[in-house]
Amino acid sequence: MQPAYYEDFKEIKKKIWSMLDDAVTNRNSQFRIPVFVCGEQKDFDGRIVVLRKSDQSNNLLQFHSDIRSDKIPKLKNNNNASMLFYDKEEKIQIRLKVECIINHNNEITKESWKNTGHISRKCYLVDNGPGTESPTPTSGLKPELDNFEFTIEQSEKGYKNFTVIQCKIKSIEWLYLAAKGHRRARFELNNNKEYWLVP
């Protein structure tokens, strides 16, 4: 028996957003860690990010980053990016075209930082930014921080490096792999168009 979303645009969108919403809080969701690709011309680059917010009413997703990450200058040069999600149990892939907003030291980052746990703040306490060369293998942290022996007050020093990337979704491509026959659809959110594609 085929699921309700097999050939129904409304049900497909409902399924997509329920999976995205679930991924924000469910650590076992395969949608929790999408591939994020940004760059321009000959300098495209992909990495795994952790989904931190899903907001259907504003067609928005967001994740956290370090302001010193090399993705930041890439996004400043070209704020268009893509996100790729795949759930092998559900056999659903979604590909998003997004427009990114970099938030640093503003109300959005303050709110997100407040909700970021003590241990999760650790990666923003590194002395040098992500990707900095090192003469030896390192976490980038001072030894006393490496072992979680730091207070919530000490973790506040990381806020200066904390960044929230908001991804405004422009289009969604959905693919469902089914034994009866794959199905694929595209949703243009800017002009509310939706159509079927050959899988």
MOLIN-V369009 format. One record per residue. N is the residue number from 0. RES is the residue in three letters. SS is DSSP state (@ for helix, = for strand, . for the rest). PSI is psi in radians with two decimals (NA if undefined). NEAR is the number of other ideal C-beta (glycine too) atoms within 10 Angstrom. Layout:
n = <N,N>
res = <RES,RES>
ss = <SS,SS>
psi = <PSI,PSI>
near = <NEAR,NEAR>
This chain:
n = <0,1,2,3,4,5,6,7,8,9,10,11,12,13,14,15,16,17,18,19,20,21,22,23,24,25,26,27,28,29,30,31,32,33,34,35,36,37,38,39,40,41,42,43,44,45,46,47,48,49,50,51,52,53,54,55,56,57,58,59,60,61,62,63,64,65,66,67,68,69,70,71,72,73,74,75,76,77,78,79,80,81,82,83,84,85,86,87,88,89,90,91,92,93,94,95,96,97,98,99,100,101,102,103,104,105,106,107,108,109,110,111,112,113,114,115,116,117,118,119,120,121,122,123,124,125,126,127,128,129,130,131,132,133,134,135,136,137,138,139,140,141,142,143,144,145,146,147,148,149,150,151,152,153,154,155,156,157,158,159,160,161,162,163,164,165,166,167,168,169,170,171,172,173,174,175,176,177,178,179,180,181,182,183,184,185,186,187,188,189,190,191,192,193,194,195,196,197,198>
res = <MET,GLN,PRO,ALA,TYR,TYR,GLU,ASP,PHE,LYS,GLU,ILE,LYS,LYS,LYS,ILE,TRP,SER,MET,LEU,ASP,ASP,ALA,VAL,THR,ASN,ARG,ASN,SER,GLN,PHE,ARG,ILE,PRO,VAL,PHE,VAL,CYS,GLY,GLU,GLN,LYS,ASP,PHE,ASP,GLY,ARG,ILE,VAL,VAL,LEU,ARG,LYS,SER,ASP,GLN,SER,ASN,ASN,LEU,LEU,GLN,PHE,HIS,SER,ASP,ILE,ARG,SER,ASP,LYS,ILE,PRO,LYS,LEU,LYS,ASN,ASN,ASN,ASN,ALA,SER,MET,LEU,PHE,TYR,ASP,LYS,GLU,GLU,LYS,ILE,GLN,ILE,ARG,LEU,LYS,VAL,GLU,CYS,ILE,ILE,ASN,HIS,ASN,ASN,GLU,ILE,THR,LYS,GLU,SER,TRP,LYS,ASN,THR,GLY,HIS,ILE,SER,ARG,LYS,CYS,TYR,LEU,VAL,ASP,ASN,GLY,PRO,GLY,THR,GLU,SER,PRO,THR,PRO,THR,SER,GLY,LEU,LYS,PRO,GLU,LEU,ASP,ASN,PHE,GLU,PHE,THR,ILE,GLU,GLN,SER,GLU,LYS,GLY,TYR,LYS,ASN,PHE,THR,VAL,ILE,GLN,CYS,LYS,ILE,LYS,SER,ILE,GLU,TRP,LEU,TYR,LEU,ALA,ALA,LYS,GLY,HIS,ARG,ARG,ALA,ARG,PHE,GLU,LEU,ASN,ASN,ASN,LYS,GLU,TYR,TRP,LEU,VAL,PRO>
ss = <.,.,.,.,.,.,.,.,@,@,@,@,@,@,@,@,@,@,@,@,@,@,@,@,@,.,.,.,.,.,.,.,.,.,=,=,=,=,.,.,.,.,.,.,=,=,=,=,.,.,.,.,=,=,=,@,@,@,.,=,=,=,=,=,=,=,.,.,.,@,@,@,@,@,@,@,@,.,.,=,=,=,=,=,=,=,=,.,.,.,.,=,=,=,=,=,=,=,=,=,=,=,=,=,.,.,@,@,@,@,@,@,@,@,.,.,.,.,.,@,@,@,@,@,@,.,.,.,.,.,.,.,.,.,.,.,.,.,.,.,.,.,@,@,@,@,.,.,.,.,.,@,@,@,@,@,@,@,@,@,@,=,=,=,=,=,=,=,=,=,=,=,=,=,=,=,.,.,.,.,.,.,=,=,=,=,=,=,.,.,.,.,=,=,=,=,=,.,.>
psi = <2.29,2.56,2.85,-0.51,0.09,-0.77,0.75,1.94,-0.78,-0.76,-0.59,-0.86,-0.68,-0.76,-0.79,-0.89,-0.54,-0.62,-0.68,-0.79,-0.77,-0.65,-0.45,-0.64,-0.35,1.86,-0.31,-0.10,2.33,-0.24,-0.10,-0.52,1.37,2.87,2.28,2.18,2.22,2.98,-2.85,2.71,-1.97,0.21,0.89,2.59,2.42,2.68,2.81,2.38,2.90,2.13,2.18,-0.32,2.49,2.13,1.61,-0.64,-0.48,0.15,0.89,2.40,2.73,2.70,2.96,2.70,2.96,2.32,-0.37,-0.04,2.57,-0.15,-0.39,-0.92,-0.56,-0.76,-0.51,-0.59,-0.58,1.85,0.07,2.36,3.09,2.73,2.42,2.19,2.48,2.31,1.93,-0.46,-0.79,-0.32,0.69,2.26,2.41,2.44,2.16,2.44,2.20,2.78,2.20,2.49,2.20,2.09,2.19,2.19,0.88,-3.01,-0.63,-0.76,-0.63,-0.78,-0.78,-0.68,-0.70,-0.60,0.06,2.16,2.77,-0.90,-0.65,-0.37,-0.26,-0.76,-0.26,0.02,0.02,2.50,-0.72,2.63,2.81,2.38,-0.09,2.38,2.56,2.47,-0.32,2.81,2.36,2.72,-0.25,-0.10,2.67,2.61,-0.68,-0.42,-0.46,-0.49,0.42,0.23,1.11,2.64,2.90,-0.58,-0.76,-0.58,-0.35,-0.43,-0.43,-0.29,-0.58,-0.37,-0.15,2.30,2.50,2.14,2.05,2.33,1.85,2.06,2.21,-0.65,2.69,2.29,2.19,2.36,2.24,2.13,1.95,2.50,-0.63,-0.40,2.22,2.72,2.49,2.42,2.74,2.41,2.07,1.93,-0.41,-0.62,0.26,0.61,2.54,2.39,2.77,2.60,2.73,2.24,NA>
near = <4,12,14,11,20,14,14,14,14,10,13,23,18,14,19,22,15,14,20,24,17,15,23,17,10,12,8,7,18,16,22,20,15,25,14,25,17,24,17,11,7,5,11,13,11,15,14,10,20,13,23,18,19,19,16,15,5,10,18,15,26,21,21,20,23,18,16,16,17,16,24,19,9,19,22,10,12,14,16,13,21,19,22,14,24,16,14,9,6,15,13,21,16,23,18,23,18,24,14,22,15,17,21,15,13,11,8,16,19,13,12,18,18,8,9,19,9,12,10,14,20,17,17,22,19,19,10,11,14,15,10,12,5,9,5,4,5,12,12,15,15,11,8,10,19,14,8,9,9,20,8,9,7,14,20,13,13,20,16,10,19,21,23,22,25,18,25,18,21,16,17,24,16,22,16,22,15,12,7,8,11,12,19,15,21,14,21,13,16,12,6,7,10,15,10,11,11,5,12>
